[in-house]
Amino acid sequence: MRKIAKRLVVVIMLVSLLSVIITGCSQPQPSTSGNESIEPKVEKQFLRIGSASMGGNFFPLASALAQMINEKIENVNASAQATGGSAENCNFIGQGEVELALVQSATLREAYEGFGGFEGRPIENMRGITAIYFNEFHILVRNDAGINTVEDLRGKKIAVGPIGGGIEVNTNQILAAHGISPEDYTAVYGTRAEATEGLKTGGVDCHIYATGIGSAQIAELMLTDKIKLLPITSDKIELLTKDNPEFGASVIPAATYKNQDEELSTIAGSSLFIASSELSEDTVYEITKAIFEDLEYLQTFHNYFTQTRPETARSGMAVPLHPGAEKYFKEVGILD
């Protein structure tokens, strides 16, 4: 009986094994005949764009760029990230927390070269894509102060913003190019509102204000008929942009403001779109190409994109261009 039972178990096991083999062989196999082939699955690439707080300009700009990337570039998923702004965005690029970011040109230079707020810790993996928009320097002076050129500011009262702030730094950069040191004028410290009020009342003779062309605050000042704007001459622009690569040459078009009949040459700080150097050349090329071939699309989201042009893409760019952006600009003849 035991021998019969053992034989029965062996038979059952053999039948079960044969059943598995038959079932496996009967499964349909992928066809490799003709021109059919199995295409590998393409993984999506996820890109984070560092911006600033949701209430500022950078967040809607980053959101527009993200939507454009998602709609125009295959297998890429981009999203705008609310951050603390330019300085944090530079840190995030350095730490790999974001792949793309919007930054102000002066902050970018500090971060890349490792001075100012980034003293001793340069962030070297940042690469440029393009300037998005510009903040032109408006040199505002009182009509009755006897000031007709920037050199005439020697010995005058100049509003320079809060103590140790960026307004004073920028003011001294511009004045230094004209041979004027901080000892050569009277610095008046205070808020932007106090500076504009001082211009109206005569408390100050000059205020140098970096802001977008057509600024409502400047337009209001110009309506008083007490204020005029000074140009920066071409030789001084060349000197300023050579020593301060975060600035670029710009103009304030004629009739932008009341009593401003002529075009005024000046310099501008830039708001820049940058990438991590770890991002591939192909990806950044496609992003750069999409920006400039779909500018009208971007302009439906924000009018600052009307200032985005291939010709001014490197204005204020204090870091090397990303190879992908460089490839595009060579393709369209902007670079040799």
Buried (B, 14 or more C-beta within 10 A) or exposed (E): EEEEEEEEEEEEEEEEEEEEEEEEEEEEEEEEEEEEEEEEEEEEBEBBBBBBEEEEBBBBBBBBBBBBBBEBBEEBEBBBBBBEBBBBBBBBBBEEBBBBBBBBBBBBBBBBBEEBEBEEEBBEBBBBBBBBBBBBBBBBBBEEBEBEEBEBBBEBBBBBBEEEEBBBEBBBBBBBBBEBEBEBBEBBBBEBEBBBBBBBEEBBBBBBBBBBBEBEBBEBBBEEEBBBBBBBBEEBBEBBBEEBBBBBBBBBEEEBBBBBEEEBBBBBBBBBBBBBBEBEEEBBBBBBBBBBEBBEBBBEBBEBBEBBBBEBBBBBBBBBBBBBBBBBBEEEEBBE
